[in-house]
């Protein structure tokens, strides 16, 4: 079984036990796994859950997992790309907890997809690249703080739980990992949420520019000239987006949302 889909496989049972403990599973929980690998996590989820549903694109991984644990009744496989088959989540009987070691190159798209089902999910435990975990919890002003940091915090309470050495996987990857917990906590935003995130994305697109300048030159939104007269920018004409918290972005949006419109809907969400 190769790594053609960017996946590496956990072999450290101590880390596995910490993941299961972090998920706080019980006999009422319906666990959802995204990518089963060789089935080591699937087997542990089955031992602590009422039901387990696995989304897996690679049939070889499904076969390997079945060789490990057979075909117990509480286990269901959804064969296909999770980004395409995720609507099946709406059919699952909860409470749902997502526990997964996902291919790192699609971590952001997976989190974005899960946001569409945020009302059905109690919490999400993900093994991710260590740098990605640090990006999610980075404070404003940090070099790791991005528009995706803001986007994720607008939907989840985020905790980095523990680091995982690269030696806990086979084959050994080139990066270390971390386990994070996402608990649904969508923040109320005044006005259109897509427009809000286009505003945020615009600020980081022009990261080295003052936020006002980045907004006026953004390829994602069209800006009314009156924006420079809004109270926040009068008081902070040179402030950069990378220094602003989620609450401050919301404060600004409340002042300017009537002065901006979407001009490019194809790439407005942070990544």
C-alpha contacts under 8 A as a table, 3 or more apart, distances in Angstrom:
res1	aa1	res2	aa2	distance
1	X	60	X	6.86
1	X	61	X	7.43
3	X	6	X	5.34
3	X	7	X	5.27
3	X	8	X	6.42
4	X	7	X	7.35
5	X	103	X	7.19
6	X	103	X	5.36
6	X	104	X	7.08
6	X	105	X	7.09
7	X	37	X	7.57
7	X	102	X	7.10
7	X	103	X	4.85
7	X	104	X	7.52
8	X	37	X	7.69
8	X	103	X	7.63
8	X	169	X	6.24
8	X	170	X	5.93
8	X	171	X	6.20
8	X	172	X	7.58
8	X	173	X	7.11
9	X	37	X	6.09
9	X	38	X	7.04
9	X	169	X	5.24
9	X	170	X	5.33
9	X	171	X	7.15
10	X	16	X	7.83
10	X	40	X	7.56
10	X	168	X	5.95
10	X	169	X	4.46
10	X	170	X	6.57
11	X	40	X	7.71
11	X	168	X	5.88
11	X	169	X	5.66
11	X	170	X	7.03
12	X	15	X	5.54
12	X	16	X	6.41
12	X	168	X	5.18
12	X	169	X	7.26
13	X	16	X	4.80
13	X	17	X	6.13
14	X	17	X	5.15
14	X	18	X	6.39
15	X	18	X	5.03
15	X	19	X	6.26
15	X	164	X	7.46
15	X	168	X	7.91
16	X	19	X	5.15
16	X	20	X	6.36
16	X	41	X	6.93
16	X	44	X	7.96
17	X	20	X	5.18
17	X	21	X	6.14
18	X	21	X	5.04
18	X	22	X	6.06
19	X	22	X	5.07
19	X	23	X	6.30
19	X	125	X	7.55
19	X	179	X	7.57
20	X	23	X	5.17
20	X	24	X	6.79
20	X	25	X	7.17
20	X	44	X	7.29
20	X	45	X	7.25
21	X	24	X	5.50
21	X	25	X	7.51
22	X	125	X	7.45
23	X	97	X	7.43
23	X	99	X	7.09
23	X	123	X	7.82
23	X	124	X	7.74
23	X	125	X	6.28
25	X	29	X	6.13
25	X	48	X	5.83
25	X	49	X	6.11
26	X	29	X	5.57
26	X	48	X	5.64
26	X	49	X	5.49
26	X	50	X	7.37
27	X	48	X	6.34
27	X	49	X	4.95
27	X	50	X	4.81
28	X	49	X	6.60
28	X	50	X	5.38
28	X	95	X	7.34
29	X	49	X	5.23
29	X	50	X	5.44
29	X	51	X	6.87
29	X	94	X	6.76
29	X	95	X	5.52
29	X	96	X	6.25
29	X	97	X	7.00
30	X	49	X	6.08
30	X	50	X	5.69
30	X	51	X	4.69
30	X	52	X	5.75
30	X	53	X	7.58
30	X	93	X	7.20
30	X	94	X	5.65
30	X	95	X	5.86
30	X	96	X	4.94
30	X	97	X	6.42
31	X	45	X	6.80
31	X	49	X	6.34
31	X	50	X	7.79
31	X	51	X	6.17
31	X	52	X	4.73
31	X	53	X	6.37
31	X	96	X	5.78
31	X	97	X	4.99
31	X	98	X	5.84
31	X	99	X	6.89
32	X	52	X	5.79
32	X	53	X	4.94
32	X	54	X	5.87
32	X	55	X	7.71
32	X	96	X	6.80
32	X	97	X	6.02
32	X	98	X	4.57
32	X	99	X	6.11
32	X	100	X	7.81
33	X	36	X	6.63
33	X	42	X	7.27
33	X	52	X	7.40
33	X	53	X	6.31
33	X	54	X	4.72
33	X	55	X	6.22
33	X	98	X	5.89
33	X	99	X	5.28
33	X	100	X	5.08
34	X	54	X	5.93
34	X	55	X	4.89
34	X	56	X	6.34
34	X	82	X	7.02
34	X	98	X	7.77
34	X	99	X	7.38
34	X	100	X	5.33
34	X	101	X	7.18
34	X	102	X	6.38
35	X	54	X	6.81
35	X	55	X	5.81
35	X	56	X	4.73
35	X	57	X	7.28
35	X	100	X	6.87
35	X	101	X	6.96
35	X	102	X	6.27
36	X	39	X	5.28
36	X	40	X	7.75
36	X	41	X	7.01
36	X	42	X	6.28
36	X	54	X	6.66
36	X	55	X	7.55
36	X	56	X	6.40
36	X	61	X	6.47
36	X	62	X	7.11
36	X	65	X	7.09
36	X	100	X	7.87
36	X	101	X	8.00
37	X	40	X	7.57
37	X	61	X	5.27
37	X	62	X	7.78
37	X	64	X	7.83
37	X	65	X	7.31
38	X	61	X	5.76
38	X	62	X	7.79
38	X	64	X	5.40
38	X	65	X	5.16
38	X	68	X	7.74
39	X	42	X	4.88
39	X	43	X	6.00
39	X	61	X	7.66
39	X	64	X	6.91
39	X	65	X	4.24
39	X	66	X	7.69
39	X	68	X	6.59
39	X	69	X	7.63
40	X	43	X	5.41
40	X	44	X	6.64
40	X	65	X	7.73
41	X	44	X	5.10
41	X	45	X	6.14
41	X	100	X	7.98
42	X	45	X	5.09
42	X	46	X	6.22
42	X	52	X	7.67
42	X	54	X	7.86
42	X	65	X	7.67
43	X	46	X	5.24
43	X	47	X	6.56
43	X	68	X	7.99
43	X	69	X	6.52
44	X	47	X	5.22
44	X	48	X	6.75
45	X	48	X	5.35
45	X	49	X	5.90
45	X	52	X	6.88
46	X	49	X	5.38
46	X	50	X	7.39
46	X	51	X	6.93
46	X	52	X	6.22
46	X	74	X	7.49
46	X	75	X	7.47
49	X	52	X	6.80
50	X	74	X	6.86
51	X	74	X	4.69
51	X	75	X	6.20
52	X	74	X	6.06
52	X	75	X	4.95
52	X	76	X	6.38
53	X	75	X	5.90
53	X	76	X	4.76
53	X	77	X	5.85
53	X	78	X	7.24
54	X	75	X	7.64
54	X	76	X	6.16
54	X	77	X	4.79
54	X	78	X	5.95
55	X	77	X	6.01
55	X	78	X	4.71
55	X	79	X	6.10
55	X	80	X	6.82
55	X	81	X	7.43
55	X	82	X	5.93
55	X	85	X	7.79
56	X	59	X	7.32
56	X	61	X	7.42
56	X	62	X	6.96
56	X	77	X	7.09
56	X	78	X	6.25
56	X	79	X	5.19
56	X	80	X	5.73
56	X	81	X	6.62
56	X	82	X	7.01
57	X	79	X	5.48
57	X	80	X	4.17
57	X	81	X	4.84
57	X	82	X	7.24
58	X	61	X	5.46
58	X	62	X	6.76
58	X	79	X	7.51
58	X	80	X	7.49
59	X	62	X	4.99
59	X	63	X	6.22
59	X	79	X	7.22
60	X	63	X	5.12
60	X	64	X	6.13
61	X	64	X	4.98
61	X	65	X	6.08
62	X	65	X	5.16
62	X	66	X	6.19
62	X	77	X	7.62
63	X	66	X	5.10
63	X	67	X	6.21
64	X	67	X	5.10
64	X	68	X	6.44
65	X	68	X	5.06
65	X	69	X	6.27
65	X	70	X	7.58
66	X	69	X	5.27
66	X	70	X	4.54
66	X	71	X	6.13
67	X	70	X	5.70
69	X	72	X	7.51
71	X	75	X	6.90
72	X	75	X	5.71
73	X	76	X	7.71
78	X	85	X	7.51
80	X	84	X	7.20
80	X	85	X	6.28
81	X	84	X	5.38
81	X	85	X	6.07
82	X	85	X	4.88
82	X	86	X	5.27
82	X	110	X	7.73
83	X	86	X	5.78
83	X	109	X	7.50
83	X	110	X	6.73
83	X	113	X	6.70
84	X	87	X	7.54
85	X	88	X	6.01
86	X	89	X	5.64
86	X	113	X	7.34
86	X	114	X	7.91
87	X	90	X	5.75
87	X	91	X	7.69
88	X	91	X	5.35
88	X	92	X	6.91
89	X	92	X	5.33
89	X	117	X	7.26
90	X	117	X	7.12
90	X	120	X	7.56
92	X	96	X	7.96
93	X	96	X	7.47
94	X	120	X	7.01
94	X	121	X	7.74
95	X	120	X	7.09
95	X	121	X	6.75
95	X	122	X	6.56
96	X	120	X	6.50
96	X	121	X	4.91
96	X	122	X	5.89
96	X	123	X	7.58
97	X	121	X	5.88
97	X	122	X	5.67
97	X	123	X	5.29
97	X	124	X	5.82
97	X	125	X	7.81
98	X	121	X	7.43
98	X	123	X	6.54
98	X	124	X	4.61
98	X	125	X	6.07
98	X	126	X	7.79
99	X	124	X	5.97
99	X	125	X	4.72
99	X	126	X	5.88
100	X	125	X	6.49
100	X	126	X	5.08
100	X	127	X	6.31
101	X	126	X	5.85
101	X	127	X	4.62
101	X	128	X	6.91
102	X	106	X	7.59
102	X	107	X	6.58
102	X	126	X	7.13
102	X	127	X	6.54
102	X	128	X	6.86
103	X	106	X	5.96
103	X	107	X	6.64
104	X	107	X	5.19
104	X	128	X	6.08
104	X	129	X	6.18
105	X	108	X	7.85
106	X	109	X	5.42
106	X	110	X	6.19
107	X	110	X	5.18
107	X	111	X	6.30
107	X	128	X	7.14
108	X	111	X	5.21
108	X	112	X	6.20
108	X	271	X	6.39
109	X	112	X	5.02
109	X	113	X	6.07
109	X	271	X	7.96
110	X	113	X	5.05
110	X	114	X	6.19
111	X	114	X	5.07
111	X	115	X	6.35
112	X	115	X	5.27
112	X	116	X	7.27
113	X	116	X	5.66
113	X	117	X	7.60
114	X	117	X	5.37
114	X	118	X	6.30
115	X	118	X	4.87
115	X	155	X	7.20
117	X	120	X	5.60
117	X	121	X	6.71
118	X	121	X	5.38
118	X	184	X	6.09
119	X	122	X	7.92
119	X	184	X	7.57
121	X	124	X	7.49
121	X	184	X	7.30
122	X	183	X	6.60
122	X	184	X	6.81
123	X	181	X	6.97
123	X	182	X	5.70
123	X	183	X	4.63
123	X	184	X	6.53
124	X	181	X	5.58
124	X	182	X	4.98
124	X	183	X	6.48
125	X	179	X	6.85
125	X	180	X	5.75
125	X	181	X	4.69
125	X	182	X	6.56
126	X	179	X	5.55
126	X	180	X	5.42
126	X	181	X	6.62
127	X	177	X	6.69
127	X	178	X	5.70
127	X	179	X	4.45
127	X	180	X	6.54
128	X	132	X	6.60
128	X	133	X	6.52
128	X	177	X	5.58
128	X	178	X	5.53
128	X	179	X	6.21
128	X	180	X	7.37
129	X	132	X	5.25
129	X	133	X	6.47
129	X	175	X	6.86
129	X	176	X	6.27
129	X	177	X	4.37
129	X	178	X	6.08
130	X	133	X	5.13
130	X	134	X	6.31
130	X	163	X	6.98
130	X	175	X	7.49
130	X	176	X	5.61
130	X	177	X	4.24
130	X	178	X	4.81
131	X	134	X	5.04
131	X	135	X	6.12
131	X	177	X	7.82
132	X	135	X	4.95
132	X	136	X	6.44
133	X	136	X	5.26
133	X	137	X	6.73
133	X	160	X	6.48
133	X	178	X	6.45
133	X	179	X	7.66
133	X	180	X	6.67
134	X	137	X	5.32
134	X	138	X	5.74
134	X	144	X	7.10
134	X	160	X	7.70
135	X	138	X	5.09
135	X	144	X	4.90
135	X	145	X	5.66
135	X	146	X	7.08
135	X	149	X	6.21
136	X	145	X	7.42
136	X	148	X	7.37
136	X	149	X	4.70
136	X	152	X	7.03
136	X	153	X	7.76
136	X	158	X	7.39
137	X	145	X	7.89
137	X	149	X	6.98
137	X	158	X	7.02
137	X	159	X	7.41
137	X	160	X	7.46
138	X	142	X	6.20
138	X	144	X	5.93
138	X	145	X	5.13
138	X	149	X	7.31
139	X	142	X	5.76
139	X	145	X	6.28
139	X	245	X	7.95
140	X	145	X	5.96
140	X	242	X	5.98
140	X	243	X	4.73
140	X	244	X	5.75
140	X	245	X	5.87
141	X	145	X	6.70
141	X	242	X	5.40
141	X	243	X	4.41
141	X	244	X	7.54
142	X	145	X	5.22
142	X	242	X	7.67
142	X	243	X	7.97
143	X	146	X	7.96
145	X	149	X	5.97
145	X	242	X	6.81
146	X	149	X	5.12
146	X	150	X	6.81
146	X	204	X	6.65
146	X	242	X	7.07
147	X	150	X	5.17
147	X	151	X	6.15
147	X	200	X	6.14
147	X	201	X	5.48
147	X	204	X	6.02
147	X	270	X	5.31
147	X	271	X	7.13
148	X	151	X	4.75
148	X	152	X	5.93
148	X	270	X	4.94
148	X	271	X	5.41
149	X	152	X	5.38
149	X	153	X	6.27
150	X	153	X	5.19
150	X	154	X	6.23
150	X	200	X	7.82
150	X	245	X	7.62
150	X	246	X	5.87
151	X	154	X	5.26
151	X	155	X	6.97
151	X	197	X	7.01
151	X	270	X	6.67
152	X	155	X	5.43
152	X	156	X	5.98
153	X	156	X	5.12
153	X	157	X	6.29
153	X	158	X	7.02
153	X	246	X	7.45
154	X	185	X	7.43
154	X	186	X	5.65
154	X	187	X	5.20
154	X	246	X	7.22
155	X	184	X	6.04
155	X	185	X	5.24
155	X	186	X	3.97
155	X	187	X	6.19
156	X	182	X	5.57
156	X	183	X	5.20
156	X	184	X	4.53
156	X	185	X	4.58
156	X	186	X	6.14
157	X	182	X	5.75
157	X	183	X	5.10
157	X	184	X	6.43
157	X	185	X	5.83
158	X	180	X	7.14
158	X	181	X	5.80
158	X	182	X	4.82
158	X	183	X	6.56
159	X	180	X	5.63
159	X	181	X	5.16
159	X	182	X	6.68
160	X	178	X	7.17
160	X	179	X	6.22
160	X	180	X	4.42
160	X	181	X	6.43
161	X	178	X	7.34
161	X	179	X	5.55
161	X	180	X	5.38
161	X	181	X	6.87
162	X	178	X	5.65
162	X	179	X	5.57
162	X	180	X	7.46
163	X	176	X	7.55
163	X	177	X	5.87
163	X	178	X	4.12
163	X	179	X	6.39
164	X	168	X	7.01
164	X	176	X	6.19
164	X	177	X	4.87
164	X	178	X	5.20
164	X	179	X	7.34
165	X	168	X	5.76
165	X	176	X	5.17
165	X	177	X	6.30
166	X	169	X	5.92
166	X	172	X	5.79
166	X	173	X	5.90
166	X	174	X	7.19
166	X	175	X	6.14
166	X	176	X	4.75
166	X	177	X	6.70
167	X	170	X	7.53
167	X	172	X	5.79
167	X	173	X	8.00
168	X	172	X	7.58
169	X	172	X	5.35
169	X	173	X	7.23
170	X	173	X	7.48
173	X	176	X	7.58
189	X	192	X	7.56
189	X	193	X	6.48
189	X	196	X	7.81
189	X	250	X	6.51
190	X	193	X	7.82
190	X	250	X	7.56
190	X	253	X	7.59
190	X	254	X	6.11
191	X	196	X	7.74
191	X	254	X	7.73
191	X	257	X	7.09
192	X	195	X	5.35
192	X	196	X	6.31
193	X	196	X	4.90
193	X	197	X	6.30
194	X	197	X	5.28
194	X	198	X	6.16
194	X	268	X	7.39
194	X	269	X	7.41
195	X	198	X	4.94
195	X	199	X	6.22
195	X	257	X	7.78
195	X	261	X	7.02
195	X	262	X	6.37
196	X	199	X	5.11
196	X	200	X	6.41
196	X	250	X	7.92
196	X	253	X	6.58
196	X	257	X	7.69
197	X	200	X	4.88
197	X	201	X	5.89
197	X	268	X	6.76
197	X	269	X	6.01
197	X	270	X	7.07
198	X	201	X	5.01
198	X	202	X	5.98
198	X	220	X	6.26
198	X	221	X	6.86
198	X	262	X	7.44
198	X	268	X	4.71
198	X	269	X	6.26
198	X	270	X	7.83
199	X	202	X	5.09
199	X	203	X	6.47
199	X	215	X	7.00
199	X	220	X	7.92
199	X	221	X	7.22
199	X	253	X	7.82
200	X	203	X	5.21
200	X	204	X	6.70
200	X	241	X	7.51
200	X	249	X	7.17
200	X	270	X	7.93
201	X	204	X	5.34
201	X	205	X	6.00
201	X	268	X	6.58
201	X	269	X	6.73
201	X	270	X	5.54
202	X	205	X	4.91
202	X	206	X	6.38
202	X	214	X	6.25
202	X	215	X	5.83
202	X	218	X	5.51
202	X	219	X	7.65
202	X	220	X	6.62
202	X	221	X	7.71
203	X	206	X	5.39
203	X	207	X	6.03
203	X	211	X	5.43
203	X	214	X	5.53
203	X	215	X	6.28
203	X	240	X	7.41
203	X	241	X	5.00
203	X	242	X	7.48
204	X	207	X	4.33
204	X	241	X	6.16
204	X	242	X	6.52
205	X	214	X	7.31
205	X	218	X	7.53
206	X	209	X	5.31
206	X	210	X	7.82
206	X	211	X	7.46
206	X	213	X	7.99
206	X	214	X	4.85
206	X	215	X	8.00
206	X	218	X	7.57
207	X	210	X	7.77
207	X	211	X	7.83
207	X	214	X	7.60
207	X	240	X	6.96
207	X	241	X	6.67
207	X	242	X	6.50
208	X	240	X	7.20
209	X	213	X	6.22
209	X	214	X	5.83
209	X	240	X	6.44
210	X	213	X	5.31
210	X	214	X	6.25
210	X	237	X	7.28
210	X	238	X	4.94
210	X	239	X	5.33
210	X	240	X	4.57
210	X	241	X	7.23
211	X	214	X	5.02
211	X	215	X	6.18
211	X	238	X	7.13
211	X	239	X	5.95
211	X	240	X	4.67
211	X	241	X	5.17
212	X	215	X	5.21
212	X	216	X	6.34
212	X	228	X	7.21
212	X	233	X	7.00
212	X	237	X	6.90
212	X	238	X	7.57
212	X	239	X	7.89
213	X	216	X	5.16
213	X	217	X	6.26
214	X	217	X	5.25
214	X	218	X	5.73
215	X	218	X	5.11
215	X	221	X	7.38
215	X	223	X	7.02
216	X	222	X	7.26
216	X	223	X	5.75
218	X	221	X	5.90
218	X	222	X	7.47
219	X	222	X	7.85
219	X	263	X	7.06
219	X	264	X	6.75
220	X	262	X	6.12
220	X	263	X	5.31
220	X	264	X	4.76
220	X	265	X	7.05
220	X	267	X	7.32
220	X	268	X	6.07
221	X	260	X	6.40
221	X	261	X	5.45
221	X	262	X	4.44
221	X	263	X	4.67
221	X	264	X	6.64
222	X	260	X	5.56
222	X	261	X	5.24
222	X	262	X	6.20
222	X	263	X	5.74
223	X	227	X	7.13
223	X	259	X	5.99
223	X	260	X	4.63
223	X	261	X	6.76
224	X	227	X	5.88
224	X	259	X	5.12
224	X	260	X	6.24
225	X	228	X	6.61
226	X	229	X	5.58
226	X	230	X	7.30
226	X	259	X	7.29
227	X	230	X	5.45
227	X	233	X	7.87
227	X	256	X	6.52
227	X	259	X	6.35
228	X	233	X	5.99
228	X	234	X	6.73
229	X	233	X	6.76
229	X	234	X	5.95
230	X	233	X	5.69
230	X	234	X	6.21
230	X	255	X	6.59
230	X	256	X	7.01
231	X	234	X	5.10
231	X	235	X	6.22
231	X	255	X	7.70
232	X	235	X	5.25
232	X	236	X	5.91
232	X	237	X	7.92
232	X	252	X	6.53
232	X	255	X	7.83
233	X	236	X	4.70
233	X	237	X	4.77
234	X	237	X	5.74
236	X	239	X	5.55
239	X	243	X	7.45
240	X	243	X	5.80
240	X	244	X	7.32
241	X	244	X	5.40
244	X	248	X	5.79
244	X	249	X	6.47
245	X	248	X	5.12
245	X	249	X	6.29
246	X	249	X	5.11
246	X	250	X	6.29
247	X	250	X	5.10
247	X	251	X	6.23
248	X	251	X	4.91
248	X	252	X	6.22
249	X	252	X	5.16
249	X	253	X	6.09
250	X	253	X	5.03
250	X	254	X	6.13
251	X	254	X	5.28
251	X	255	X	6.75
252	X	255	X	5.23
252	X	256	X	6.33
253	X	256	X	5.10
253	X	257	X	5.22
254	X	257	X	5.93
255	X	258	X	7.75
256	X	259	X	5.16
256	X	260	X	6.69
257	X	260	X	5.56
257	X	261	X	7.84
258	X	261	X	7.83
262	X	265	X	6.52
264	X	267	X	6.77
264	X	268	X	6.97
265	X	268	X	5.70
267	X	270	X	7.92
